[in-house]
Each structure stands twice: as C-alpha cells, then as structure tokens.
Amino acid sequence: MRLLMMLILALMITSVIGILGVQMFGGSGNNDKPPDVIQQPEPK
C-alpha cells in the first residue's frame, strides 16, 4: 500500500515538472511575436 502511494506521488511530481518545463522552454518563449505567414504564389 505504501509503495502504491509513493508511486502515485512520484507520478504527480513528474507530471507537474513536465508541464512546467514545457511552459518554460516551449510555450512562453515563442509567443512574443505572431507566427510567420506563409505566402503562396497566386495561381495562374
């Protein structure tokens, strides 16, 4: 029973750390400017 509680606690901690890591490295750094618009040539 104690092993199961420790496993659940460890999974919760790793998920929180993963979410914070994604927000720090992937999310907030690239949101300052809008994404580049891909311009396509007009059909002839």
Secondary structure, 3 states (H helix, E strand, C coil): CHHHHHHHHHHHHHHHHHHHHHHHHHHHHHCCCCCCCCCCCCCC
